[in-house]
Amino acid sequence: MGRFILRFRGGGIKPPEDVARIRAVKNVTIIDDSSSRMVLAEGSAEDLAVLMKVMPGWVMSEEQIISLPDPRPKVRSRAV
């Protein structure tokens, strides 16, 4: 199981019936659907890929977590 970003690329906001269809997939949990065009879901990649084939205008990509560098300045040691 992984986390996936489902993005609606059609015109306007994401159709509520499509979100309901995503919710109905067994072994898939919607983590966040507060965006007007995207859904964050956790579940089987295969199940979601099958769903994307029958829902035109939607694309799926795996969530990627990128660690940010520490923004605090550090004291450099000087070579003597």
N, C-alpha and C positions, 0 to 999 in steps of 0.2 A: 504494500500500500504506500502511496505517495501523496503529496499535495500538489494540486494542479490549479492553474489559473485558466478559467474559461472566459474568453472575451467575445462579446457580441460585436461583430463588425458590420452589421446591417444598419439601416437607417433608424435613427431615433434611439429610444431606450430599449433595454433588453425586454423581450416579451415575457409577461408573467407566466404564460403557459409553458414556455421553455424552462423557466426556473422550476416550475412544478414538475416537469418531466425529469429534470436533473434530480430533484428531491426524491422522486419515486424509484430511482435506481437502487437496487439492493447493494449493500456494501459500499455505498457512497454517502458521505456526510458533507453537508454544506457548512463550511466554517464561517464564511462572511459573504453576504450578498447585498451589502449596503451601497455599493457602487451602482451607478445607473447603467453601466455597460459590462461589468465584470462580476464573476463569482469565483470565490476561492473554495475549492472542494478537496476532500481527502477521500481516497478510495483506490480502486483498481484501475490501472491505466488502460487495461483492455476493455473494461466496461464503459469507461468514459470515451474511449476512442470509437467504440461502436455507436454510442449516442451522438457523437460529433458528426458521424456520417449521415445521420437522419435529421440533423438540425442544421439547415443551411444558414450561413452567416456567422457561425460560431467557430472559433479556433481554440486549441488547447495547447498549453505549454506547461512544463514542469516548473514548480516554484524553485527558485534559486536563492540561496541565502549567501549574502556577501558580507564578510566581516570588514568593518571599517577600521582604519588605522587609529591609534590613540592620538587625539588632537592636543593633548597636554605637552608643552615643551619639555625637553629633557636636557640636562646638563651634560655637555660633551666633556670627556676627559681629554686633557692635552698631553701629548707625548712629551716626556722630559728628556 
